[in-house]
Amino acid sequence: MARKGTFYSSSLILFLFFFGIPSLSAEAALKKYQFDIQGKNVSRLCHTKPIVTVNGIFPGPTIYVRGDTVQVNVTNSAQYNMSIHWHGLKQFRNGWADGPAYITQCPIQTGNSYTYDFNVTGQRGTLWWHAHIFWLRATVHGAIVIMPKQGTPFLFPQPHMEFNILLDK
């Protein structure tokens, strides 16, 4: 009898190994983003200045996650080497995706691409990402919105509408 139970346990483990655990794999998703870093002339208060943007917008795009794996492919078409730092995001076992240039990675050189690949687990709230070299952090930045896991209630009444405000110096 013990041998028969062992066979069923081993079969179940092998099944889960090859086909995954449905409740865990259905919850997490792969979120892919493309960041094209490029110079652009932007008009503010009747003055036009060249700045470095992400996908031609300032501030850059907002990343939305819910306990997901995130892949951000950054293509640097600006004239400056740069990297992206995921500010406040816990980098468990993947510190190379944290982004400080010359500390955890070499900067992405002009004309090259780099794909950041990291998991967002055990966190929620709104954080931000920004360039992590020289003055580029002034224009190359955006929000990361980490939603609670599906089925987890908010800690407060859910607002009718929301929008991000990024304050910068």
C-alpha positions in Angstrom: 0.0 0.0 0.0 2.8 2.5 0.8 4.3 1.7 -2.5 1.1 2.5 -4.3 0.8 5.9 -2.5 4.4 6.7 -3.4 3.6 6.0 -7.1 0.7 8.4 -7.0 2.7 11.1 -5.2 5.5 10.8 -7.7 3.1 10.9 -10.6 1.5 14.1 -9.2 4.8 15.8 -8.7 5.9 14.9 -12.3 2.6 16.1 -13.6 2.9 19.4 -11.8 6.6 19.8 -12.9 5.7 19.4 -16.6 2.4 21.1 -16.7 2.6 23.6 -13.9 0.3 24.4 -11.0 -2.8 25.9 -12.6 -3.6 28.3 -9.7 -0.1 29.7 -9.7 0.5 30.0 -13.4 -2.9 31.5 -14.1 -2.3 34.4 -11.7 1.1 35.7 -12.9 1.4 37.1 -16.4 4.2 38.3 -18.6 4.0 42.0 -19.3 6.2 43.3 -22.1 7.0 46.9 -22.8 9.1 48.6 -25.4 11.0 51.8 -24.4 12.5 53.7 -27.3 14.8 56.4 -25.9 15.1 59.3 -28.3 15.6 63.0 -28.5 12.6 65.2 -29.2 11.9 68.9 -29.2 9.3 69.7 -26.6 7.4 73.0 -26.1 6.6 74.1 -22.6 5.6 77.6 -21.5 6.3 79.0 -25.0 9.8 77.7 -25.2 11.0 74.7 -27.2 13.9 72.7 -25.9 15.4 69.4 -27.0 15.0 66.7 -24.3 15.4 62.9 -24.2 12.0 61.1 -24.1 10.7 57.5 -23.9 8.5 56.6 -26.9 8.4 60.3 -27.8 6.4 61.2 -24.6 7.3 63.1 -21.4 6.9 61.7 -18.8 7.4 58.2 -20.1 4.8 55.4 -20.2 3.3 53.9 -17.0 4.0 50.3 -16.3 1.0 48.4 -14.8 1.7 45.0 -13.0 -0.1 42.6 -10.7 2.4 40.1 -9.4 3.8 39.7 -12.9 7.0 39.1 -14.7 8.0 42.2 -16.5 10.2 42.5 -19.6 11.1 46.0 -20.7 13.2 46.2 -23.9 15.0 49.5 -24.0 16.4 50.7 -27.3 18.7 53.7 -26.9 18.5 56.0 -29.9 19.7 59.0 -27.9 23.2 60.4 -28.1 23.9 59.5 -24.5 24.6 56.1 -22.9 22.0 55.4 -20.2 20.3 52.8 -18.0 16.9 52.5 -16.3 16.5 52.2 -12.5 13.3 50.7 -11.1 13.1 52.9 -8.0 11.9 51.1 -4.9 11.2 47.8 -6.7 12.5 44.9 -4.7 14.9 43.0 -6.9 14.9 39.5 -5.5 17.6 37.3 -7.1 17.9 39.6 -10.1 19.9 42.6 -9.0 21.4 42.9 -12.5 18.0 44.3 -13.6 18.1 47.2 -11.1 19.7 49.6 -13.5 22.4 51.8 -11.8 25.0 52.4 -14.5 28.5 51.1 -13.7 27.2 49.5 -10.5 24.8 46.6 -11.4 25.1 47.0 -15.2 27.0 48.7 -18.0 24.9 51.6 -19.5 23.0 50.9 -22.7 25.1 52.5 -25.4 23.7 54.6 -28.3 22.3 52.4 -31.0 22.0 49.3 -28.7 19.2 47.6 -26.8 18.9 45.8 -23.4 16.0 43.9 -22.0 15.2 44.2 -18.3 13.6 41.0 -17.0 12.3 41.0 -13.4 9.5 39.7 -11.2 7.2 41.9 -9.1 6.1 39.9 -6.1 5.0 40.8 -2.6 4.6 44.5 -3.4 1.9 46.9 -4.2 1.6 50.6 -4.6 3.0 53.2 -7.0 6.7 53.5 -7.6 8.7 55.1 -10.4 11.4 54.3 -12.9 14.0 56.7 -14.1 17.2 56.9 -16.1 20.2 56.4 -13.9 23.0 58.3 -15.5 23.8 62.0 -15.5 20.9 64.5 -16.0 18.7 62.1 -18.1 16.7 61.3 -15.0 15.1 64.7 -15.4 13.2 63.7 -18.5 13.4 59.9 -18.8 11.1 58.7 -16.1 7.6 57.3 -15.5 5.4 55.4 -13.0 5.1 51.8 -12.0 1.7 50.9 -10.7 1.6 47.6 -8.7 -2.0 46.4 -8.3 -2.9 44.0 -5.5 -3.3 40.3 -6.5 -6.6 39.4 -8.1 -9.2 38.8 -5.4 -7.3 40.8 -2.8 -9.4 43.8 -1.5 -8.0 47.3 -1.6 -7.1 48.7 1.8 -9.3 51.7 1.1 -12.4 52.4 -1.0 -11.5 52.1 -4.6 -11.5 55.6 -6.2 -13.8 56.5 -9.1 -10.8 57.6 -11.1 -7.1 57.7 -10.7 -4.1 59.3 -12.5 -0.4 59.6 -11.8 1.3 62.8 -10.7 5.1 62.8 -11.0 6.9 65.5 -9.1 10.4 66.3 -10.2 12.9 69.0 -9.4 
